[in-house]
Amino acid sequence: MATNPYDTLPGSTSSPCAISVPASCRFPSCSRRTAGCRVPWRSQTSCWPLQRRSRGGGLCHNDAELWRSDVTKVTRAMAVVGLLLVTLLADVAMTQQPAAPTAKPDEGMPITDATVLKACGTCHRPDDQGQMSRISFQRKTPEGWQSTIQRMAALNGLSIDPQTARQVVKYLSNHLGLAPEEAKPAAWEAERRLIDYKYTASADAEFACIQCHSMGRVISQRRTRSEWDLLIAMHRGWYPLVDNQVFRRNGPPPRDPLPDDRPRDLRHPVEKAIDHLARTFPLKTPEWTAWSATMRPARLDGTWTLSGWDLGKGAVYGTVRITADPAAPDEFTTAISYRVARTGETITRTGRGLVYTGFQWRGRSTTAAGADSAMREVMFVDRDWRQIEGRWFMGGYDEVGLDVRLERIHTETRVLGTDRTALKQGGAGQELKIYGANLPAGLRPADIDLGPGLTISRIVSITPDVATAAVDVAATASLGARDLFVAGASKPKAVVVFDRVDAIKVKPDWAMARVGGATFPKMLAQFEAWAFHNGADGRPDTADDLNLGLVDAAWSMEEYAATYGDDDIKHVGTLDAVTGRFTPNVDGPNPVRKGSRNNIGDVWVVAKYTTGATPAATVRARTHLLVTVPLYMRFDPTVGGQ
């Protein structure tokens, strides 16, 4: 009979499980205890290792062997943990190497301005080639440099007066700025547009950056490879959790190959992001080399026509008079006058502007109401100095504003647009206001042409910037868009001939508002209703649909049911039934709501429009509005005291 190996262990006796074990190693007694057994009894189906049948009939574990087995397991586990720690520390060491020098001496751009050297040189000492540490190895927009100065003051104790700060921003923006081709893709960031931007060049770079801020802040910078590394190091220093949250991969790397059998890139997201950013947005580029060679102050003195869009009000048309400052060729004053086309409301503004890097207009203007009417202006000047376009905005989150386009004008006649964008088929005497510049005082009906089936019966009134004409539309006039010609000037697709309204749509497709008013500002939301004709195919949402323009809809809200007993509509805020502007409720806990929740939630914004058909018909459309919490942390270079 074979000898049980467990019976021959050192210290075994005739009694079952009588092997001595260290006093520190004790297990609970068996429920069917036999002499010397110190481990729980298990049935014969027990999966415990090193088990043997005891002479007393029970199933127990040999204490000594179990202890030795456990020691072996612990030793092995400690070895595995130690190996993992060594691997982890090596990995961290690889990803957190001490920062390399900013760059080689010949990689940066020298700083020669005495104001910058004095204001920044205490910490950013220049080398023998005039290159200041960190500063000489990056390029940014004016907002980027302004944000840097603000951060230096807030976090590093920089003491700088506003006038000096403006001079520093101006010099750095002009000498370490962006070329037009580099700045334009990120224009929406400076223009403070709320858009759903998708960066498609690198999913890793986008993931690593947009968890905390927009991708626009990233793509509006240029740096050396060492500077991108140092930027990541700064994030790790100020935000220690960023490694676990974003920069490093959670869990083990995937081992399976890609579908095309290529090996996977097992680097952490931040490592791949740095490589992409250094390769895609380097300090020195052909675009900047070419632009810096030809850059000069833009000569913008003169009169410009203004065409724009005021969300909720519609098209605006007018003029802007730009006057250069004799003492500073890149600084200007402005006199602005424009009308809301649909209502005739007239707005006049005065302001000042400064052009950075030869093409980046940054300005501010107000009406007679003063500071509360102030709008910031972010525009881009074309290379030929004949067009300027961008956005003017205001509000707690820069959400209220106009899209604008300026075009230089002299004495020629120009057509900007009309007050209505659709004329009813078969309608007689429909008045049409034509906005423009230098419209001839002797304008005749024959001087206006809207194409076949549309006749100008008379000129109702005429001024240099607006003409009102009566239009007869034949019952047989073809449906569709019409070009407008006035005294030799033209406006493509100025109006649309239609016979009915088939549907309306609410714009924007989605919107977000933020509660505020107590501690933080409110973020408003504005909606518009657009009418559509289904076109020749009679089907909605196809390429031949006719856009008839804005219509005056009746506005309301409906509950966006996201949970049982949802009551967001009662608390999120109010929607103006006429203008379509949503004003959110106050920030902070609401004791009226269950659980004292904030006044946040989801609602449908609904527009209803009566078409005027016979019999009258009402069409409706809706869009989603998310009312959320304030932006509690915002490092905004345009707002002081943060």
Summary of the structure (lengths in Angstrom):
residues: 642
radius of gyration: 36.1
end to end distance: 86.7
largest distance: 128.7
contacts: 1912
relative contact order: 0.06
helix: 24%
strand: 32%
